[in-house]
Amino acid sequence: MIVEVTRRAHFCAGHRYWRPEWSLAKNREVFGACANEHGHGHNYTVEVTLSGPVDPVTGMVINLTEVDRLIQTHVIERLDHKNLNTDVLELAGRVPTTEVLAGFVWDQLVSRVTVGRLIRVRVCESEDLWAERGLAGEATS
């Protein structure tokens, strides 16, 4: 029996949507208030979904303590209370959209999951905006 399990965590971070090669007018046209010179922040939620067989001894796909450690070490400590434009090396030169963050979280975790299989990462910027990164070519809902 294959089961999916999802763990949720939270972090706060600030960012600015800005393309330096564009004019101020073009940045405002494309990014609106998100191009504000001083940036803005969000209280993000990240959801990490793994799948695998249920261990007959523990009754779990993966020990949630291990999932929590992975998320804390490779996501929360990297992003929490950071300026995503300047404090996260992997995001340098990129517009730190929710879509980009979902890819960042996926990249941080995919090779580190040793039990089960990472199948989806969801980053929620607000209650009505989120982005998902999942296994290529497979359904992620």
N, C-alpha and C positions, 0 to 999 in steps of 0.2 A: 504494500500500500504506500503510495507516494502522497505526501501531505505538504502543503505550503504553510509556512509560519512567517509572520511579519512582526518586526520590532520597530517601535517608534521612538525617536529621540528629538531633542530640540536644541537649537542654537540661535544666537543673535549675531547679526553682522550688518555692516554698512557697505554701500557701494554707490557707484555713479556709472550711469550709462553714458559713454562718451567715446567718440572716434576722433583722435587728435588730427587726422588728416582732413576732417570735415570742418566747415565753418560753424560758428555758434548757431547761426540760423538753421543749418542743415541738421545739427545735433538736436536742436529743439523741435524741429519738424518731425524727426523720426522718433525721438525718445521722450518728448514732452517734458514733464516735470522731473523725470528720472535723470535728465541732463543737468540738474541743479549743480552749481559749482561746488557746493560742499557735500553733495551726496545725500543719501537718506538711508534709513535702516529698516530691517525687518526682523521679526521673530519667526524664524523658519522652523518647519517640522520636516524631518527626514524619516522615511519609512523604508526599511530594508526587508525584502522578502526572499526567503530561501526555501528550497524544496528538497525533499529526499524521503527515503524510507523511514518509518518510525522504528527506532531501536526497541526491540522487544524487552530489553532489561530496563531502560530508563523511561520508555514511553515518549521520547522526544526525537524530533528530527535532528536537532542540535541543541546543546546546552545554551540557554539564553545568557548565561554569564559570559560565555565566549563571544556571543554576538555583541553583547554590551561592551566588552573589552575592545573588540574590533572597531565598533562605531566610535567609542570614546577616543581611542588612540589615533585612528586614522581619519576621522571626520571632525568630531567635536573639538578636539584639541587644535586642529588645523584651522578651523573656521570661526569658532565662537569668539565673539567680541573682537573681530578682526575687520579691517578695511579690506574688502575682497580685491580691490584694485591694486593695493600696494603691499599687503601683508602676506599674500599667498602666491608663492613663486609660480606655480603651475597656471595661475590665472593672469599673470602679467601680460599686458598687451591684448587681452581679450575683454569683450564686454561681458561682465559677470551676470548674465541673465539666469533665470531659473533653469532654462534648458542646459546652459553651460555647467551650472552647479550639479545638475543631475548626472551629467557625464563625468564630472570630477569625482563625485562620490562613488559612482560605479568603478572608475579606474582605481580608486583607493582601496576598494574592497574585493574586487573580482578575483584577484590572484591570491588573496589572503584567506579566503573561505576554504577550509580544509575538510569540513564535514558538510554534506549536503551540497547544494548548488545555488549560487546566487542567481535569481531569475528576474528580479526587478528592484529598482531604486526609485523612489518618488520623493521629490523635494517640493514642499509646499511653501510658497512665499506668503500666501494669505488664504483665507477660506475659499476664495474663488479663483485662485491661480496656482497651478502646480505643473510640474513636468516630470515625465517618467523616462527612465532608460531601462531597457530590458534586453533579453536575449534577442539577437538579430534574427529576423525571420520567424519568430515565434510569437504567439499571442501573449500579451502582458496584462490582460485584464481578468 
